[in-house]
Every structure is written in C-alpha cells, then in structure tokens.
Amino acid sequence: KAGVTQTPRYLIKTRGQQVTLSCSPISGHRSVSWYQQTPGQGLQFLFEYFSETQRNKGNFPGRFSGRQFSNSRSEMNVSTLELGDSALYLCASKTFTGGARTDTQYFGPGTRLTVL
Amino acid sequence: GDSVTQMEGPVTLSEEAFLTINCTYTATGYPSLFWYVQYPGEGLQLLLKATKADDKGSNKGFEATYRKETTSFHLEKGSVQVSDSAVYFCALLNSGNTPLVFGKGTRLSVIA
C-alpha cells in the first residue's frame, strides 16, 4: 500500500505571496491532519479534516486554511506569506474510528517551504 | 491540557552503546503513546506504540513500556548503530477529537 504523498517537496516563495500544498492519504484513510514543524516551535497542529469537514483546528491565524476533497485528498493554503511561515509542513493520515485513541497517524515526507 | 516532555538533546553515543531517551507525559484519562523517528530530510515514521498501561511497544530493536504509575514511556535500545542517528519524538493521543501531542524531539547522533 502506498504511503502518504505530499507535493511539492520543496517550495520557495516571497513574502506576500500565497501557496497551496497537496496531500494524498493512504488508500482507505479518511482523516487527514496537517502539522507545521519549525526548529523553534517544534511540531504544531494546524487542522484535521474528515469527510471534507474540518474536525479540529490548531492555534494558527486565518491565513492558514485547508480543505479536503471527496477522494480524501487534502490541500492547505497559506495566504500573504510571512518569513515566519518558513517550515516543514507535514501531512498525516489515519483511519477514523470515531475518535478512538488507538488511531495511528502515518506521516508523509513533508513539504519544505522557504519564504524569502 | 495534555503535554509531553522529552529529555533535551542532542544525545551522542558510540556505536553499540545502550540508548535511553526519557519521555514523560501529562494527560487526563488513558492516552495512547507513540514514538516517531525523523531521519534527516524526511517526514516522521512511526517507530512503536502502546495503547494501555504496561503495554510494551517494540520495533527494530527499540522498546518502550507504558508506565502509568510514573506517567512515562522511555525509549530504549540495547545497541545503537550509526543508522539510528535521527530525531526521536514522543507523542500521545487522547480520546475524543484531540490531535497528537508531541514532545520537542531528541536528536540522537551515533558515531562509529
């Protein structure tokens, strides 16, 4: 079974631009979560989608948004990029069993975003 | 809220040395506990997990036991290799609609 895939792997943007990142979950996984990883803040939760609905949201400004499609693929968008948005953005998928604490998340390789 | 505390790194060991990376947690209820590993330039890989007290997760020579009485999930390996050099993250997942909560990560460097 193929793993979680993320595209593109690397992006360079300038301040003020916007960016869209894509994530394809493991086949059969209906939940997709996004995380931001930076050296200073570590891994921070952005949001989770299930059945095209946002189930949970982290503490990020409204410039960060996402969506999920009917085939469970997900995109996240960052508008008006700031230097501090430079990070590794990780997508993770899992089967969804109603919030069970045994659900295991599987991560993609990430998209490295650099904002100049 | 829930939180995970890992020992500060970096940790530098010689090949074949014994490894322990400490992880303690604070959580309501009975979370599941995970160790993820991140190799340079890659995403996170699930290393092992435990879903209830006294469970032992194991994989690739790594082990961790869910200790409810000490709220700990320390990662151990008897003999590390250079290829184990990576960043290790301890994480918990509680019930309900809560996301994974990660520790800050511990960088391990193994030298030949």
Interface residues (C-beta under 8 A of the other chain):
Chain A: V4 Q6 S33 G42 L43 F45 E48 R55 N56 G58 L90 A92 G99 A100 R101 T102 D103 T104 Q105 Y106 F107 G108 P109 G110
Chain B: Y30 P31 S32 F34 Y36 E42 G43 L44 Q45 L46 K49 T51 F89 L93 N94 S95 G96 N97 T98 P99 L100 F102 G103 K104 G105
